[in-house]
Amino acid sequence: MYKVIIYGAGSIGNHLAHACRDKGWDVLMTDSDHEALKRTREDIYPSRYGSWDPGIQLRGMDALPNEYFNVAIIGTPPDTHVSLATQVLKNSSPEVVLIEKPLCNPSLDGVQKIVDLQKATGSFVAVGYNHTLTENSRRAAQILQQNWVGDLITISARFREHWGGIFTAHPWLSGPGDTYLGFFERGGGASGEHSHAINIWQHFARLVGAGRIVEVSAVMDMVDDGVVKYDRICLINVKTEVGLVGNIVQDVVTEPAQKAARIQGTKGFLEWFVNVKAGHDAVYYWGGKGEVREELIEKTRPDDFKGEVDHLEHILNGGDRAGSPISIERGLETMLVIAAAHISRRHKRSVRINYDRGYTPEAIELL
């Protein structure tokens, strides 16, 4: 039985605690805020899953036991990820460290330390872009391998969702100013919070051999009222190493939500959907003849995290790390695009990502 420590008793911590307990793993949740631990036990977890699981230990960060955990999950705000992950890797070197998305803030400060520590410790470090491991993504990968769409022409991805749902799930917050969400420099705003769109675009581009994103041009609608400063709409045009062009849209204003991607080829297309209707993800595809095929995939909210935890189990059991869609290298490629988008927005110019310069601000060059 694997032992898991989860840093952060917010929404994502509860989701992943439930997914780990579903595996029968031992789980300890910790938070610097004792009120957050109380909310987890008395409100968040039982309201989502029917009752509190007494098998979950709750401890303040000032009272952690001196014991080894196979898995460390970091579900704290993005601007704490680098320091906390560095501390965890240095002090205990778990077999697996899962960091919630986005990996860090757009400055990229110190993130290279995590890469270096992963190599030094042998730990597997992942970033929580769980949508690459859901059933609709697996099915989309199979369809693409069958060459339904032909030669690729373009990819579009969008995660457009009003963030009222986030605050409904966190009723102790009165709005974005109460959290990192209202500050793009802390990893908030549409560019960070809904960066699943960037990541799934990269995932599908990789599956079809289109390479990494190397050019970025972005426009953002910024909110700056003297208290908060974040992008509520983030529009990004991209180009890959092999010349594939496409676009990515992320916002925190759209109701009802739209979470989708479209892969357009010379023969046909594939469309990938999250929550296309209540209780269902989907893939639609067409190969140039006949009717568009539609596959609805039943799912619950806990299912969004099942594939992710299944994947961690696969890694713990000795599975191949190199091709992991949630590896830190994949998460860092997404962070470079987020950072590049903000630099493009600020300078009103296209920028280039030079991967030879590592995961640093110097990797982003004005064009």
VEXNUGU-343552 format. One line per 10 residues: number of its first residue (from 1); their letters; for each residue x, y, z of C-alpha. Coordinates in Angstrom, 3 decimals, padded with zeros to 6 digits. Layout:
% VEXNUGU-343552
NUM> a> X,Y,Z; ...
//
This chain:
% VEXNUGU-343552
1> mykviiygag> 000.000,000.000,000.000; 001.393,003.373,-000.997; 001.545,006.316,001.384; 000.578,009.768,000.106; 001.008,013.230,001.576; -001.087,016.032,000.094; -000.030,019.632,000.671; -003.054,021.923,000.473; -006.587,021.165,001.698; -008.385,023.111,-001.013
11> signhlahac> -010.470,021.796,-003.877; -007.735,019.947,-005.771; -006.364,018.406,-002.583; -009.766,016.915,-001.827; -010.216,015.598,-005.370; -006.864,013.843,-005.295; -007.319,012.581,-001.741; -010.522,010.860,-002.845; -008.850,009.397,-005.943; -005.960,008.044,-003.851
21> rdkgwdvlmt> -008.273,006.610,-001.201; -010.220,004.896,-003.982; -006.967,002.995,-004.593; -006.781,002.060,-000.937; -003.693,004.196,-000.383; -002.887,005.812,002.964; -003.465,009.571,002.725; -002.327,012.422,004.947; -003.538,015.924,004.085; -001.730,018.954,005.458
31> dsdhealkrt> -002.226,022.682,005.308; -000.763,025.717,007.049; -004.345,026.881,007.694; -006.085,024.772,010.330; -009.438,026.186,009.215; -008.820,024.649,005.785; -008.351,021.236,007.388; -011.565,021.700,009.345; -013.453,022.652,006.146; -012.125,019.539,004.458
41> rediypsryg> -013.393,017.239,007.206; -016.714,018.958,007.894; -017.718,020.377,004.507; -015.752,019.879,001.280; -015.081,016.141,001.354; -018.429,014.921,002.767; -020.440,017.246,000.515; -018.690,015.864,-002.571; -018.362,012.198,-001.688; -021.208,011.550,000.716
51> swdpgiqlrg> -019.310,011.273,003.981; -015.962,012.001,005.562; -013.356,009.253,005.153; -011.804,008.696,008.593; -008.912,006.911,006.882; -007.569,010.317,005.814; -005.222,011.871,008.350; -005.310,015.648,008.777; -002.258,017.451,010.142; -001.084,021.031,010.273
61> mdalpneyfn> 002.197,021.688,008.477; 003.693,022.394,011.873; 002.919,018.856,013.084; 003.944,016.507,010.284; 005.175,013.031,011.202; 008.756,012.015,010.495; 007.957,009.251,008.017; 008.436,008.411,004.377; 005.746,008.968,001.749; 005.855,007.303,-001.657
71> vaiigtppdt> 003.879,010.149,-003.222; 003.829,013.868,-002.452; 001.064,015.946,-004.026; 001.434,019.722,-004.016; -001.948,021.402,-004.301; -001.059,024.807,-002.885; -001.160,028.106,-004.883; 001.167,028.227,-007.944; 003.520,030.813,-006.460; 004.389,028.356,-003.664
81> hvslatqvlk> 005.019,025.328,-005.889; 008.704,025.831,-006.608; 009.781,026.397,-003.008; 007.622,023.573,-001.642; 008.616,021.068,-004.337; 012.269,021.958,-003.810; 011.897,021.376,-000.070; 010.098,018.054,-000.555; 012.647,016.741,-003.056; 015.605,017.780,-000.915
91> nsspevvlie> 014.262,016.473,002.381; 012.458,013.246,001.490; 012.824,012.376,-002.225; 009.451,010.631,-002.714; 009.153,008.215,-005.602; 006.579,010.543,-007.174; 005.922,014.263,-006.748; 002.752,015.598,-008.401; 002.499,019.389,-008.654; -000.858,020.928,-009.501
101> kplcnpsldg> -001.055,023.125,-012.597; 000.159,025.660,-013.471; 003.617,024.561,-012.400; 004.730,028.025,-011.284; 004.170,031.717,-011.972; 005.084,033.222,-015.374; 008.445,034.498,-014.134; 009.734,030.878,-014.143; 011.878,031.812,-011.140; 013.696,028.819,-009.668
111> vqkivdlqka> 011.884,026.191,-011.691; 015.125,024.786,-013.085; 015.922,023.676,-009.507; 013.094,021.157,-009.651; 014.420,019.696,-012.905; 017.913,019.409,-011.417; 016.597,017.814,-008.213; 014.543,015.296,-010.163; 017.730,014.146,-011.867; 019.692,014.109,-008.602
121> tgsfvavgyn> 017.080,012.252,-006.535; 015.576,009.912,-009.121; 012.084,011.035,-008.166; 009.457,011.284,-010.894; 008.013,014.794,-010.958; 004.678,015.364,-012.682; 002.381,018.330,-013.318; -001.381,017.933,-012.898; -002.673,018.332,-016.436; -005.101,015.503,-015.845
131> htltensrra> -007.103,015.964,-019.054; -004.344,014.245,-021.044; -005.195,011.038,-019.142; -008.996,011.019,-019.261; -010.888,008.470,-021.341; -011.833,010.937,-024.094; -008.150,011.766,-024.553; -007.202,008.098,-024.755; -009.920,007.517,-027.325; -008.852,010.586,-029.341
141> aqilqqnwvg> -005.276,009.245,-029.418; -006.515,005.915,-030.824; -008.515,007.653,-033.554; -005.567,009.823,-034.547; -003.360,006.741,-034.764; -005.870,005.266,-037.218; -005.282,008.302,-039.484; -008.898,009.367,-039.736; -007.995,013.015,-040.286; -005.185,012.602,-042.838
151> dlitisarfr> -002.261,015.004,-042.878; -002.600,017.583,-040.147; -003.454,021.182,-041.095; -004.196,022.894,-037.784; -005.230,022.451,-034.145; -007.476,024.725,-032.097; -008.090,024.398,-028.362; -010.284,026.334,-025.956; -010.974,026.294,-022.252; -013.543,029.011,-021.762
161> ehwggiftah> -015.272,028.927,-018.397; -016.576,031.574,-016.045; -014.742,031.126,-012.805; -017.866,031.505,-010.726; -017.778,027.724,-010.383; -014.412,027.967,-008.667; -015.784,030.352,-006.076; -018.867,028.188,-005.597; -016.498,025.332,-004.766; -014.560,027.668,-002.447
171> pwlsgpgdty> -017.360,029.624,-000.705; -014.957,031.043,001.868; -013.489,033.181,-000.960; -015.434,036.278,-001.939; -013.693,036.734,-005.302; -010.414,036.626,-007.210; -008.780,039.219,-004.971; -008.887,036.746,-002.064; -006.620,034.279,-003.836; -003.855,033.906,-006.411
181> lgfferggga> -006.509,033.709,-009.141; -006.758,037.488,-009.322; -003.040,037.990,-009.969; -001.411,036.760,-013.169; 002.035,037.221,-011.645; 001.131,034.602,-009.025; -000.040,032.098,-011.646; -003.680,033.199,-011.811; -005.854,034.652,-014.546; -007.091,032.769,-017.592
191> sgehshaini> -003.556,032.087,-018.830; -002.679,030.079,-015.723; -005.943,028.726,-014.357; -007.230,027.444,-017.695; -003.858,026.448,-019.142; -005.325,023.009,-019.784; -006.060,024.406,-023.266; -002.375,025.103,-023.949; -001.430,021.716,-022.569; -004.006,019.697,-024.522
201> wqhfarlvga> -002.987,021.548,-027.704; 000.598,020.494,-027.056; -000.510,016.943,-026.236; -002.330,016.466,-029.534; 000.475,018.163,-031.499; 002.921,015.700,-029.962; 000.697,012.715,-030.792; 000.677,013.637,-034.490; 004.412,014.401,-034.638; 004.060,018.179,-035.012
211> grivevsavm> 006.766,019.031,-032.468; 006.917,021.674,-029.770; 005.550,025.207,-029.892; 008.333,027.611,-030.849; 006.460,030.814,-031.791; 003.814,032.593,-029.727; 001.719,035.690,-030.353; -000.789,036.685,-027.691; -003.466,039.253,-026.985; -005.095,039.501,-023.563
221> dmvddgvvky> -007.937,041.418,-021.985; -006.419,042.520,-018.687; -008.338,043.470,-015.552; -006.402,045.956,-013.411; -008.468,047.836,-010.846; -005.712,048.642,-008.393; -006.461,045.533,-006.354; -006.352,042.652,-008.821; -004.413,042.292,-012.060; -005.201,039.322,-014.268
231> driclinvkt> -006.095,038.338,-017.817; -009.756,037.456,-018.144; -009.358,036.566,-021.829; -006.171,035.087,-023.278; -005.912,034.561,-027.056; -002.780,032.827,-028.349; -001.591,032.006,-031.874; 001.183,029.428,-032.056; 003.569,027.712,-034.463; 005.517,024.497,-033.906
241> evglvgnivq> 008.981,023.283,-034.844; 007.630,021.668,-038.031; 005.501,024.662,-039.018; 002.067,023.631,-037.731; 000.013,026.706,-036.850; -002.986,026.901,-034.566; -004.723,028.845,-031.860; -005.582,028.589,-028.180; -008.329,030.453,-026.301; -008.659,030.614,-022.518
251> dvvtepaqka> -010.982,032.812,-020.506; -012.727,033.148,-017.158; -015.919,034.775,-018.492; -017.770,032.228,-020.666; -021.076,030.729,-019.501; -021.893,027.941,-020.122; -018.355,026.626,-020.329; -016.690,025.442,-023.541; -013.806,022.992,-023.182; -012.813,021.523,-026.500
261> ariqgtkgfl> -010.171,020.979,-029.140; -010.385,020.423,-032.890; -007.752,018.673,-034.968; -008.288,019.454,-038.661; -006.617,017.385,-041.351; -006.682,016.931,-045.120; -009.199,014.061,-044.910; -011.329,015.006,-041.956; -011.349,016.173,-038.366; -011.491,015.103,-034.742
271> ewfvnvkagh> -013.178,017.136,-032.004; -012.499,016.479,-028.324; -014.909,017.692,-025.648; -015.001,017.959,-021.880; -018.501,018.048,-020.354; -020.181,018.201,-023.751; -023.398,017.421,-021.871; -024.195,016.562,-018.276; -022.149,013.572,-017.181; -020.379,013.074,-020.501
281> davyywggkg> -017.158,013.870,-022.320; -017.016,013.113,-026.034; -015.068,012.718,-029.236; -016.534,013.474,-032.676; -014.654,012.495,-035.814; -015.058,012.258,-039.567; -012.789,010.782,-042.212; -014.246,012.435,-045.289; -017.039,009.961,-045.994; -020.352,009.175,-044.335
291> evreeliekt> -021.713,010.673,-041.171; -019.751,012.295,-038.400; -019.147,009.689,-035.723; -020.018,010.671,-032.169; -018.810,008.852,-029.074; -020.199,009.959,-025.733; -018.144,008.893,-022.735; -019.912,008.707,-019.386; -017.988,010.259,-016.531; -018.350,011.800,-013.118
301> rpddfkgevd> -016.246,014.566,-011.628; -014.085,012.034,-009.709; -013.368,010.333,-013.055; -011.475,013.467,-014.113; -008.749,012.432,-011.654; -008.959,008.649,-011.888; -006.743,008.408,-014.978; -004.187,010.684,-013.359; -003.897,008.557,-010.224; -003.925,005.359,-012.321
311> hlehilnggd> -000.945,006.824,-014.151; 000.885,007.570,-010.901; 000.305,003.965,-009.858; 001.744,002.828,-013.189; 004.871,004.910,-012.525; 005.144,003.602,-008.940; 004.942,000.044,-010.275; 007.909,000.648,-012.578; 006.111,001.882,-015.671; 007.799,003.924,-018.402
321> ragspisier> 008.414,007.504,-017.336; 009.815,008.829,-020.595; 006.522,009.057,-022.432; 004.429,010.354,-019.552; 002.005,013.064,-020.714; 002.169,014.688,-017.272; 005.953,014.668,-016.813; 007.543,017.857,-015.538; 009.107,018.355,-018.966; 005.608,018.495,-020.499
331> gletmlviaa> 004.399,020.825,-017.755; 007.397,023.086,-018.315; 006.674,023.291,-022.024; 003.231,024.597,-021.072; 004.777,027.071,-018.619; 007.096,028.394,-021.334; 004.071,029.122,-023.520; 002.302,030.889,-020.629; 005.416,032.982,-019.955; 005.865,033.665,-023.677
341> ahisrrhkrs> 002.226,034.765,-023.993; 002.668,037.381,-021.276; 005.890,038.662,-022.828; 004.183,038.844,-026.223; 001.245,040.697,-024.682; 003.499,043.134,-022.858; 005.704,043.936,-025.883; 002.927,043.598,-028.491; 005.217,041.374,-030.530; 005.565,037.745,-031.445
351> vrinydrgyt> 008.146,035.805,-029.456; 010.194,032.669,-029.995; 010.893,029.883,-027.493; 014.497,028.656,-027.601; 014.512,025.327,-025.773; 018.316,025.201,-025.838; 018.286,027.854,-023.099; 016.439,025.671,-020.622; 013.405,026.568,-018.572; 014.351,030.170,-017.933
361> peaiell> 013.129,033.616,-019.017; 016.146,033.750,-021.349; 014.515,030.984,-023.412; 011.939,033.520,-024.669; 013.162,035.847,-027.414; 011.399,038.751,-029.104; 010.921,038.406,-032.861
//
